[in-house]
Amino acid sequence: MTSKTLRTLDSPGALDELVQQSQQRPQLLFKHSSACPLSAMAYAELQDHLEEPVGGADYWLVTVQTARPVSNSVEAQLAVRHETPQAIVVRSGKAVWTASHRAITRRSLQAALSSHT
């Protein structure tokens, strides 16, 4: 499989696009804090996962320091309490899986996407 890249979620329009695309395939959203060492570790796990992605998902990144309003919109629209780091799988317009902090691993991402394809 080829590696995937992260698209930046930096506007309400991008969040709408993510939700719309979740009707056809899973969307994985990673909320990242550039000031947090634990977030850096979770981001490294995500990068490892992206080398061999599963489930045909699209991948999105929101950095909370530079896109706080979008991060707040994610919380409101998807009804998922904000945390960083945080991974959210969106399918059919709804958050169907979430993980935060040390629960974000290459394996947990693979399992979540495999079960929500």
C-alpha positions as CSV (number, residue, x, y, z in Angstrom):
1,M,0.0,0.0,0.0
2,T,1.1,3.5,-0.6
3,S,1.6,6.1,2.2
4,K,-1.1,8.7,2.8
5,T,-0.8,12.3,3.6
6,L,-2.5,14.5,6.1
7,R,-4.8,17.3,4.8
8,T,-5.0,20.4,7.0
9,L,-8.3,21.1,8.6
10,D,-8.1,24.9,9.0
11,S,-11.6,26.2,8.1
12,P,-15.2,25.4,8.7
13,G,-15.5,24.6,5.0
14,A,-12.8,21.9,5.4
15,L,-14.8,20.4,8.3
16,D,-17.9,20.4,6.2
17,E,-15.9,18.6,3.5
18,L,-14.6,16.0,6.0
19,V,-18.2,15.3,7.2
20,Q,-19.5,15.1,3.6
21,Q,-16.7,12.7,2.6
22,S,-17.4,10.5,5.6
23,Q,-20.6,9.4,3.8
24,Q,-18.4,7.4,1.3
25,R,-15.4,6.4,3.4
26,P,-14.0,6.8,6.9
27,Q,-12.3,10.1,7.8
28,L,-9.6,10.2,10.5
29,L,-9.1,13.5,12.2
30,F,-6.0,14.1,14.4
31,K,-6.1,17.0,16.8
32,H,-2.6,18.0,17.6
33,S,-1.0,20.4,20.1
34,S,2.4,21.6,18.9
35,A,3.4,22.5,22.5
36,C,2.8,19.0,24.0
37,P,5.4,16.2,24.1
38,L,2.6,13.6,24.4
39,S,1.0,15.0,21.3
40,A,4.3,14.7,19.5
41,M,4.4,11.0,20.5
42,A,0.9,10.4,19.2
43,Y,1.7,12.2,16.0
44,A,4.7,9.9,15.5
45,E,2.3,6.9,15.9
46,L,0.0,8.4,13.3
47,Q,3.0,9.0,10.9
48,D,3.9,5.3,11.4
49,H,0.4,4.3,10.6
50,L,0.4,6.5,7.4
51,E,3.2,4.4,6.0
52,E,0.8,1.5,5.7
53,P,-2.8,2.8,6.0
54,V,-5.8,0.6,6.2
55,G,-9.5,1.1,5.4
56,G,-9.2,3.6,2.5
57,A,-9.6,6.6,4.9
58,D,-8.8,10.2,4.3
59,Y,-6.6,11.8,7.0
60,W,-6.9,15.3,8.4
61,L,-4.8,17.3,10.9
62,V,-5.9,20.3,13.0
63,T,-3.3,22.0,15.1
64,V,-5.2,23.6,18.0
65,Q,-2.8,26.5,18.4
66,T,-3.3,27.8,14.9
67,A,-6.9,26.7,14.3
68,R,-8.7,27.0,17.7
69,P,-12.1,28.0,16.1
70,V,-12.0,24.9,13.9
71,S,-11.1,22.7,16.8
72,N,-14.0,24.1,18.7
73,S,-16.3,23.4,15.7
74,V,-15.1,19.8,15.6
75,E,-16.1,19.4,19.3
76,A,-19.6,21.0,18.7
77,Q,-20.4,19.4,15.3
78,L,-19.2,15.9,16.2
79,A,-20.2,16.0,19.9
80,V,-16.8,14.8,21.0
81,R,-15.2,16.5,24.1
82,H,-12.0,18.3,23.1
83,E,-8.7,16.7,24.1
84,T,-5.2,16.8,22.6
85,P,-3.8,14.7,21.3
86,Q,-7.0,13.2,19.9
87,A,-7.9,10.9,17.1
88,I,-11.5,10.8,15.8
89,V,-12.9,8.4,13.1
90,V,-15.9,10.0,11.4
91,R,-18.2,7.8,9.4
92,S,-21.6,8.7,8.0
93,G,-21.4,12.2,9.5
94,K,-20.7,10.9,13.1
95,A,-17.8,10.3,15.3
96,V,-17.7,6.5,15.6
97,W,-14.4,6.1,17.4
98,T,-12.2,8.3,19.5
99,A,-8.9,8.0,21.3
100,S,-6.6,10.4,23.1
101,H,-3.2,10.6,24.6
102,R,-1.4,7.2,24.9
103,A,-4.3,5.3,23.4
104,I,-3.4,6.7,20.0
105,T,-1.1,4.0,18.6
106,R,-0.4,2.7,15.1
107,R,-2.3,-0.5,16.1
108,S,-5.3,1.3,17.6
109,L,-5.6,3.5,14.4
110,Q,-5.4,0.4,12.2
111,A,-8.1,-1.5,14.3
112,A,-10.4,1.5,14.4
113,L,-10.2,2.1,10.6
114,S,-10.6,-1.6,9.8
115,S,-13.8,-1.8,11.8
116,H,-15.3,1.3,10.3
117,T,-14.6,0.9,6.6
